[in-house]
Amino acid sequence: PPGHRDAYATIQAESHDGQAGVAHETTADAGGGQDLTAIGNGDWAVYEGVDFGATPARQFLGRVASGAAGGISGLVEVRLGSRTAPPVGSFSVANTGGWQNWRTVPANITSVTGTHDVYLTFTSGQPSDFVNVNWFGFGH
């Protein structure tokens, strides 16, 4: 149903409504559950009906880990409505000390209100996997 996800609550990455290129695995992060893994350039996941409300969201938070080799990095991007729409925000990820060594990374985004399908897209100049994602959310 439209608006069935709260942008300001934690959205579990494995709860996507569609994806390409990603896999699920058990996470060692606090809270347990699963994370998305095997994420590389061109992969994506979609989360339908994310309700941002009337007060603009201006921040994106992603819970990520990476065991990528030196020189391997990429972008976690947020797009609305389509995986080819221009990103409203992004952050870069390189090695965090291991594929289960989690950190929460903030990024500024263009102001967002209303209800949208949120696409996480992953872009890298290298073919190697570069990030795992446990959860994400938004803030004002």
N, C-alpha and C positions, 0 to 999 in steps of 0.2 A: 504493500500500500504506500501511497505517497507520504512523505514525511515520517517514515517509520524509524528513522535513525536520528538521534540527537547529536548535532555537530560538536557539542560541548561535553559529551560523555566520551569515555574511552570506546573506540571502535576497534574491535579485534580484527587484525589483518586477515585472518583465515575465514572471516564471515562474509567474504566477497560474494557478489551476485554473478560474477563472471571473471575470467582471467585468461591470460595466455602466457605460458612459459614458466609459471611458478609452481612450486610444490609445497606441501605441508610437512612439518616435522614437530616432534615434541620439543618444547622450549625449556631451557634451564632458567629462564628469567623468573623473577618474583611473580607470583600469581599462577604460574604453570600454564597449562593448556598447550596451544600450538602456535608456531610462527610460520611465516612464509619464507621459503628458502629457494635456492637455485635461481636467484634473480639476476638477470643480466640485461644487456642492452636490448631494447625493443619489447621487453616484457611489460605486462600491465595487469591491473586488477580494478574492478569497478564495484562501487558501493552505492546502491540505488536509494533515492529518497532521503538524502541527508538534509535535515532541517536546520538552517542557520538562523532562523527567526528574523526579527526586524532590526536588531542592533548588529551592525556589521562585525563580522569576524575579521581580524587582522593578523592572526597568528596561526600557524600550523605547527604541530608537535608530532614528531615521529620517533618511535622507539625502535632503534636499529642496532645491528651488530655486523661486523665484517671481519673475516679472516683473509681478505684478499691479499695477494702478494704485493710487494712494493711496486709502486707505479700504477697500480690498478685502482681506479676510483670511478665514481659516477654520480649522477644526480637522481634524487627522488623528487619527482615533480607532481604537483596537484593540478588537475584540469577539471573543468566543469562541463557536463553535458556530452562530451565527446572526447575520445582519447587523442584526437587530432586538434582539439581546441588549444589556443595558446595557454601555457601554464599561468596560473594565478600566483604561483610561488614555487620555490624549490630549495633544496639544500644538497650540498655535496657530502658524499660519504667515501672515506678510505678506511684502511684497516683500523679497527677499534681494539685490537689485541686478541681477537678470536671470534669465531662464528657464533658463540654464545656469550660474548662479552658486551653486554647491552649498555647503550646510553640513549638519553632522550635529547633529541636535537630540535631546537626551535628555528622557525623561519618566518619572516614577514611575508604576508600575502596581500594581494589586492583585496579591498573590502568586498565581502560577500554577504548577501542577505538572501532570504527566501529558501526554497527547497531545490536541491540539485542532485543529479547523479554525479558522484565524485569518482574520478579516475586517478589512481596512482600509476604514474608511468615512470619507467626506469631507462635512463640514457647514459651510455658510456662510450668512450672512444675505443675501448677494448672489448673483445668478445667474452672475456671471462666473467663469471658471476662475481658480483661485488657487494651485495648487501643481503641481509635477512631483515624482515620487518615483523615485529610482534604486535604492535598496536599503533594507532594514531588518533589525533583529535585536533580540535580547533579552540582558539581563545579570542577574546576581544582585544 
